[in-house]
Amino acid sequence: MAAVNQEKLFVTAEEKERANSVNILEYLLSIGEPLKSQGNKFYRHQDHDSLVVNAKKNYFSWNSRSVSGNAVTYLMHVHNVSFQAAVKQINNDLGEKDLSAFEAPKHAYSDKFLYDVKEVNGSDNAYNYLVHDRKIDTQVVQQFMQADLIKEDSYKNVVFKWKDKGELIGATLQGTREIPEEKRMHADRPYFKKVLPTTEEATFSGFNITRGYPNKLFFFESPIDLLSYYSLNRTNLMNCRLISMDGLKEKTVLKTLVNTIKELKESGRSLQGVTLCVDNDQAGRDFIDKVNNLGLKVKGKDGNSLDFQVDMPDLPKGQEKWDWNNELKAQVASAAVKKNITNDIEL
């Protein structure tokens, strides 16, 4: 890669478009960047351990520098050049090369769900992680382990099983050991996490638990948030289903609504409530707006339209994000402090 003179550079709109849309992996490999495959579409820089290229989503993340972006941003930060110089450099490097512009791959669904997980007999790592690290109620964890909804695999991951009427249709894996920052694929994700590929029909389902005869729905961003909320509110949760979206997915809300309304109608019942229990952050608030803007008309038992309810944990002062696990841990810590104070007074 021959360096470009950075003085008084002018770049055209066409040059910007070409540089910004280039397939980052193809380009970086073509100029000899030392990238090594980590499997599953990830490539790690051999000179910078915390720099990872995501070939599937066409961007890189340099975790130790809190930098991410496309090929232009890569050159700016890794090779210390200006924006204009990076754009020129990419165009010069490409020349007449027929490197493709990035196109997101079409999702290929499985014909049937393959549960390619080796479960272990014990569950100490999963139990300790959920109870001691995440502060999930002990009885809650034991209850769902006994119900074959939570297991541990041979890599010490927690396995959250997705079931529909008793049939296993998917699973989410959650790591129990914190990943060193320089080894993370995503800077803001300290633990391994994976949603196993499943059928098109099951893709927008998720880990879920049911109490009684469900006519109320509660949606969460993750299985951990779901279990946290359940730990805090289980005495008040009756005739309901709690569903993890593994992110913020309108399609999961829509699919679950359609299926639940159909099931209720067949038994002469109706939906009584839908609650979005997402994180208290900008992404969560934006998701609520998106769902409300879908214009869904959901009728309750009196024939009137049901509004989507929102149950977010209060955002503490100085915080930009607060989820239901943050709230659970805060309440557990507060209860422990109060108990210690009471014990001191009694002594």
Secondary structure as the mmCIF struct_conf table of DSSP 4:
data_model
#
loop_
_struct_conf.conf_type_id
_struct_conf.id
_struct_conf.beg_label_comp_id
_struct_conf.beg_label_asym_id
_struct_conf.beg_label_seq_id
_struct_conf.end_label_comp_id
_struct_conf.end_label_asym_id
_struct_conf.end_label_seq_id
HELX_LH_PP_P HELX_LH_PP_P1 ALA A 2 ASN A 5
TURN_TY1_P TURN_TY1_P1 GLU A 7 LYS A 8
HELX_RH_AL_P HELX_RH_AL_P1 ALA A 13 SER A 21
STRN STRN1 VAL A 22 VAL A 22
HELX_RH_AL_P HELX_RH_AL_P2 ILE A 24 SER A 30
TURN_TY1_P TURN_TY1_P2 ILE A 31 GLY A 32
STRN STRN2 LEU A 35 GLY A 39
TURN_TY1_P TURN_TY1_P3 ASN A 40 LYS A 41
STRN STRN3 PHE A 42 HIS A 45
BEND BEND1 GLN A 46 ASP A 47
TURN_TY1_P TURN_TY1_P4 ASP A 49 SER A 50
STRN STRN4 LEU A 51 ASN A 54
TURN_TY1_P TURN_TY1_P5 ALA A 55 ASN A 58
STRN STRN5 TYR A 59 TRP A 62
HELX_RH_3T_P HELX_RH_3T_P1 ASN A 63 ARG A 65
TURN_TY1_P TURN_TY1_P6 SER A 66 SER A 66
STRN STRN6 VAL A 67 GLY A 69
BEND BEND2 ASN A 70 ASN A 70
HELX_RH_AL_P HELX_RH_AL_P3 ALA A 71 VAL A 78
BEND BEND3 HIS A 79 HIS A 79
HELX_RH_AL_P HELX_RH_AL_P4 PHE A 83 LEU A 94
TURN_TY1_P TURN_TY1_P7 GLY A 95 GLU A 96
HELX_LH_PP_P HELX_LH_PP_P2 LEU A 99 SER A 100
STRN STRN7 ALA A 101 ALA A 101
HELX_LH_PP_P HELX_LH_PP_P3 PHE A 102 PHE A 102
HELX_LH_PP_P HELX_LH_PP_P4 ALA A 104 TYR A 109
STRN STRN8 SER A 110 SER A 110
BEND BEND4 ASP A 111 LYS A 112
STRN STRN9 GLU A 119 GLU A 119
BEND BEND5 ASN A 121 ASN A 121
HELX_RH_AL_P HELX_RH_AL_P5 ASP A 124 ASN A 128
HELX_RH_PI_P HELX_RH_PI_P1 TYR A 129 ASP A 133
BEND BEND6 ARG A 134 ARG A 134
HELX_RH_AL_P HELX_RH_AL_P6 THR A 138 GLN A 146
TURN_TY1_P TURN_TY1_P8 ALA A 147 ASP A 148
BEND BEND7 LEU A 149 LEU A 149
STRN STRN10 ILE A 150 GLU A 152
STRN STRN11 ASP A 153 ASP A 153
TURN_TY1_P TURN_TY1_P9 SER A 154 TYR A 155
BEND BEND8 LYS A 156 LYS A 156
STRN STRN12 VAL A 158 ASP A 164
TURN_TY1_P TURN_TY1_P10 LYS A 165 GLY A 166
STRN STRN13 GLU A 167 GLN A 174
BEND BEND9 THR A 176 ARG A 177
HELX_LH_PP_P HELX_LH_PP_P5 GLU A 178 PRO A 180
HELX_RH_3T_P HELX_RH_3T_P2 GLU A 181 LYS A 183
BEND BEND10 MET A 185 HIS A 186
TURN_TY1_P TURN_TY1_P11 ALA A 187 ASP A 188
BEND BEND11 TYR A 191 TYR A 191
STRN STRN14 LYS A 193 VAL A 195
HELX_LH_PP_P HELX_LH_PP_P6 LEU A 196 PRO A 197
STRN STRN15 THR A 199 THR A 199
HELX_RH_AL_P HELX_RH_AL_P7 GLU A 200 THR A 203
TURN_TY1_P TURN_TY1_P12 PHE A 204 PHE A 204
STRN STRN16 ASN A 208 ARG A 211
BEND BEND12 GLY A 212 TYR A 213
STRN STRN17 LYS A 216 PHE A 220
BEND BEND13 GLU A 221 SER A 222
HELX_RH_AL_P HELX_RH_AL_P8 PRO A 223 ASN A 233
HELX_RH_3T_P HELX_RH_3T_P3 ARG A 234 ASN A 236
BEND BEND14 ASN A 239 ASN A 239
STRN STRN18 CYS A 240 SER A 244
BEND BEND15 ASP A 246 GLY A 247
HELX_RH_AL_P HELX_RH_AL_P9 GLU A 250 GLU A 266
TURN_TY1_P TURN_TY1_P13 SER A 267 GLY A 268
STRN STRN19 GLY A 273 LEU A 276
STRN STRN20 ASN A 280 ASN A 280
BEND BEND16 ASP A 281 ASP A 281
HELX_RH_AL_P HELX_RH_AL_P10 GLN A 282 ASN A 292
TURN_TY1_P TURN_TY1_P14 ASN A 293 LEU A 294
STRN STRN21 LYS A 299 LYS A 299
TURN_TY1_P TURN_TY1_P15 LYS A 301 ASP A 302
BEND BEND17 GLY A 303 ASN A 304
STRN STRN22 SER A 305 SER A 305
HELX_LH_PP_P HELX_LH_PP_P7 LEU A 306 ASP A 307
STRN STRN23 PHE A 308 VAL A 310
TURN_TY1_P TURN_TY1_P16 LYS A 317 GLY A 318
BEND BEND18 GLU A 320 GLU A 320
STRN STRN24 TRP A 322 TRP A 322
HELX_RH_AL_P HELX_RH_AL_P11 TRP A 324 GLU A 346
#
